Structure formats: structure tokens, C-alpha cells
Amino acid sequence: MSAFVASLITGLCTGVGAVPILFIKKLNEKTEDILLGFAAGIMVFAGAYSLIYPCIEQGHNIQAVVGILLGAFLMYYLEKKIPEDKVDGNFIFVVANIIHNIPEGFVIGAGYEAEGKNTGILFAIAIAIQNIPEGLIVGNVLKNTLHSKYKAIVYTFLIGCGEPLAAGIGILTLQYIRLLIPFSMAFAGGSILYVVSNEMIPKCHCRGNEKKATFGFVLGFVVMVIMRGII
């Protein structure tokens, strides 16, 4: 499986995750928070263990530190540009998902180039699993905003399209600039950690479902530990 095909599948999983809104009248807050915690657990594993740790293990400590900081700062800068006084927190969450789909695609391309096919597939599986509950949450938010289930699903699929595009860019770039591969992986890892800490965890811990969301987080992390052992 090529990196582009893998990233295309992961991107489509975002839209697939939104399909159940056709049959669900309303996604209750408890379910939404558990799914959000689950997705956050997967993202933390992918960002910290699959992206940042390999850079440190290979001795690229400076690139790892700089990449993490710049990745987090970019997410902060982009978020600051969103007119928060004109939109609610749900819209911010959707925008955060659009933003972090780009480094996710880049991660798949970088993974194939840096660590080989198996690691690239692991990244793709991690992101695909995470994208399904994320897609459900994003689709539910868009349904309430657009007042149309079908438009919400189409828009959610479009949000996922950023991943294969970014993967293509990552492949084309990193084939020729291999010294930047550790930095790019740490950069994507820092971006993911920022989104998890600044958007996902606060959102699932503010409606009285903290413990359920936390167990969702732990379950997501454990799923990735198991997947890491299999692949």
C-alpha cells in the first residue's frame, strides 16, 4: 500500500465516521465526550510514541525539541486568527480538526519515508481509527450548524481530504530533504499534542463527564499499544 493510498483511506474514515448521524437523532453529551476522549488517547500515543520518541531514540534531540515547539506554536497562531467572538467553541473544534488533518497526512508521508512501510501503515491505522469517532463528532457539530445531515456528511468528507494532499506534499518533499524528516515528525507530533491539550481534553472535561472521558482516553491509548504490538 502506497503512502498516498493509505492517507486517502484515513481521510475517508473521517467522512465514514459521520455517516451514523443519518440514523442518530442526537448524539448525547456523554457519548460525545467518551468518543472525544478515545480519539485524544489515540492521538497522544501517535504524537508522542510514534512521532516524537523515534526522533529522540535516533539522537535528533534538537530537531525534536524545535519541531515540537514550532508545531505547537503554529497551532496556537492559527487558532488566534480565528475570530472567537463571532463563533462558538464547536466551530473552533471543527477548525482545529481541519488544521490537524494537514500534519496527520504529512505524518503518513513522513512515516513511509523515515521508518519504512510498516511504520507508515501503523501511522495510517492509528489516524484512521482516531478519525472515525472524530468524524462522528465533527459531523454532529456540522449537522447542528448547517441543519442538514447530508451536507454535514459531505463537509466532513471534505475535511478529511486534507490528509492525502498533505501526504503527497510530505512524500515529494521528504524524498529530497531527508535531514528534515525527524524535524517534520516532531513538528507534526507537537501540532497533535497542542490540539489534544488545548481543544479535545478541555471540551470533554467541561460537561460533567470527566471520568468517562478519561477512561475513553485510556482505552484509546491502550488500543494503540495493542496495534503497535501487532504491526
C-alpha positions in Angstrom: 0.0 0.0 0.0 1.4 3.4 -1.0 1.6 6.3 1.4 -0.9 8.3 -0.7 -3.5 5.4 -0.8 -3.0 4.9 3.0 -3.6 8.7 3.6 -6.6 8.7 1.3 -8.2 5.9 3.3 -7.5 7.6 6.6 -9.0 10.8 5.2 -12.1 9.0 4.0 -12.5 7.5 7.5 -13.3 11.0 8.8 -16.3 11.1 6.5 -17.3 7.5 7.2 -17.4 8.4 10.9 -20.1 11.0 10.2 -22.4 8.5 8.4 -24.2 7.4 11.6 -25.7 10.8 12.1 -28.2 9.8 9.4 -29.6 7.3 11.9 -28.9 9.2 15.2 -31.4 11.9 16.1 -29.0 13.4 18.6 -25.5 12.4 19.9 -25.8 12.9 23.7 -23.0 14.7 25.5 -21.8 11.7 27.4 -21.3 9.6 24.3 -19.6 12.6 22.6 -17.2 13.1 25.5 -16.3 9.4 25.6 -15.6 9.3 21.9 -13.6 12.6 22.1 -11.5 11.1 25.0 -11.0 8.0 23.0 -9.7 9.9 20.0 -7.5 12.0 22.2 -5.9 8.9 23.7 -5.1 7.6 20.2 -3.7 11.0 19.1 -1.4 11.3 22.2 0.1 7.9 21.5 0.6 8.6 17.8 2.1 12.0 18.6 4.3 11.1 21.5 5.3 7.5 20.9 5.1 7.1 17.1 6.4 10.5 16.1 8.4 12.2 18.8 10.0 9.2 20.5 11.7 7.9 17.3 13.4 11.2 16.8 14.8 11.2 20.3 15.8 7.5 20.0 17.8 8.3 16.8 19.6 11.1 18.6 17.8 14.0 16.9 17.1 15.7 20.2 17.5 19.3 19.0 15.3 18.7 15.9 12.7 17.1 18.2 12.6 20.0 20.7 12.4 22.6 17.9 9.9 20.6 15.9 7.6 20.1 18.9 7.7 23.8 19.9 7.2 25.1 16.4 4.3 22.6 15.7 2.5 23.7 18.9 3.2 27.4 18.2 1.8 27.1 14.7 -1.5 25.6 16.0 -1.6 28.4 18.6 -1.0 31.1 15.9 -3.6 29.7 13.6 -6.2 29.4 16.4 -5.5 33.0 17.5 -6.5 34.2 14.0 -10.0 32.6 14.4 -12.5 35.3 15.4 -13.6 33.7 18.7 -16.0 36.5 19.4 -18.0 35.5 16.3 -18.1 31.7 16.6 -18.7 29.2 19.4 -16.5 26.5 20.8 -17.9 23.9 18.5 -16.8 25.8 15.4 -13.3 26.2 16.9 -13.2 22.4 17.4 -14.1 21.8 13.7 -11.4 24.3 12.6 -8.9 22.5 14.9 -9.7 19.3 13.1 -9.2 20.8 9.7 -5.9 22.2 10.9 -4.6 19.0 12.4 -5.6 16.8 9.4 -2.8 18.5 7.5 0.0 17.3 9.8 -1.7 13.9 10.1 -1.3 13.5 6.3 2.2 14.8 6.5 2.9 12.3 9.2 1.9 9.3 7.0 4.2 10.5 4.2 7.0 11.2 6.6 6.5 7.8 8.3 6.8 5.9 5.0 9.9 7.9 4.1 11.6 7.8 7.6 10.7 4.5 9.1 9.6 2.3 6.2 6.3 0.8 5.1 5.3 -0.9 8.3 5.7 2.2 10.4 3.8 4.2 7.8 1.0 1.7 7.9 0.9 1.9 11.7 0.6 5.7 11.5 -2.2 5.3 8.9 -4.1 2.8 11.1 -3.7 5.0 14.2 -5.1 8.0 12.4 -7.9 6.0 10.6 -9.1 4.6 14.0 -9.0 8.1 15.5 -10.7 9.7 12.5 -13.9 7.6 12.8 -15.1 8.9 16.3 -13.7 12.3 15.4 -15.7 12.3 12.1 -18.8 11.4 14.1 -18.3 14.4 16.5 -17.5 16.8 13.7 -20.4 15.6 11.6 -22.7 16.1 14.5 -21.5 19.6 15.1 -21.9 20.4 11.4 -25.4 18.9 11.3 -26.4 21.3 14.1 -24.7 24.2 12.3 -25.9 23.5 8.7 -29.3 22.0 9.7 -28.7 19.3 7.1 -27.4 15.7 7.8 -26.3 15.2 4.1 -24.4 18.5 3.9 -22.7 17.7 7.2 -21.5 14.3 5.9 -20.2 15.9 2.6 -18.4 18.6 4.5 -16.9 16.0 6.9 -15.6 14.0 3.9 -14.1 17.3 2.5 -12.3 18.0 5.8 -10.7 14.6 5.6 -9.3 15.4 2.1 -6.6 17.4 3.6 -4.7 14.3 4.7 -4.0 12.7 1.2 -3.0 16.2 -0.1 -0.6 16.7 2.8 0.8 13.2 2.5 1.6 13.9 -1.2 3.4 17.0 -0.2 5.3 15.2 2.5 6.3 12.4 0.1 7.5 14.7 -2.6 9.4 17.0 -0.1 11.0 14.4 2.2 12.3 12.2 -0.6 14.8 15.0 -1.3 15.3 16.6 2.1 15.8 13.5 4.3 17.6 15.5 7.0 14.3 17.3 7.8 12.4 14.0 8.4 13.0 13.9 12.2 12.0 17.6 12.4 8.8 17.1 10.4 7.8 14.2 12.6 8.3 16.1 15.8 6.6 19.1 14.2 3.5 17.0 13.5 3.7 15.5 16.9 3.8 18.9 18.6 0.8 20.0 16.5 -1.2 17.0 17.6 -0.3 17.4 21.3 -1.4 21.0 21.1 -4.8 20.2 19.6 -5.4 17.4 22.2 -4.4 19.5 25.2 -6.0 22.8 24.0 -9.2 21.6 22.3 -10.1 18.0 22.8 -9.4 17.4 26.5 -11.0 20.7 27.8 -14.1 20.0 25.6 -14.7 16.5 27.0 -14.0 17.6 30.6 -16.3 20.5 30.9 -19.8 18.9 30.9 -19.6 16.6 34.0 -18.3 13.5 32.1 -14.7 13.9 33.1 -14.2 10.3 34.4 -16.0 8.7 31.5 -13.9 10.8 29.0 -10.8 9.9 30.9 -11.5 6.2 30.6 -12.2 6.8 26.9 -8.8 8.4 26.7 -7.1 5.4 28.4 -8.9 3.0 26.2 -7.8 4.8 23.1 -4.2 4.8 24.3 -4.4 1.0 25.1 -5.9 0.3 21.6 -2.8 1.9 20.1 -0.4 -0.1 22.4 -2.1 -3.3 21.1 -1.9 -2.2 17.5 1.8 -1.3 18.0 2.4 -4.9 19.2 0.6 -6.4 16.3 2.2 -4.4 13.5 
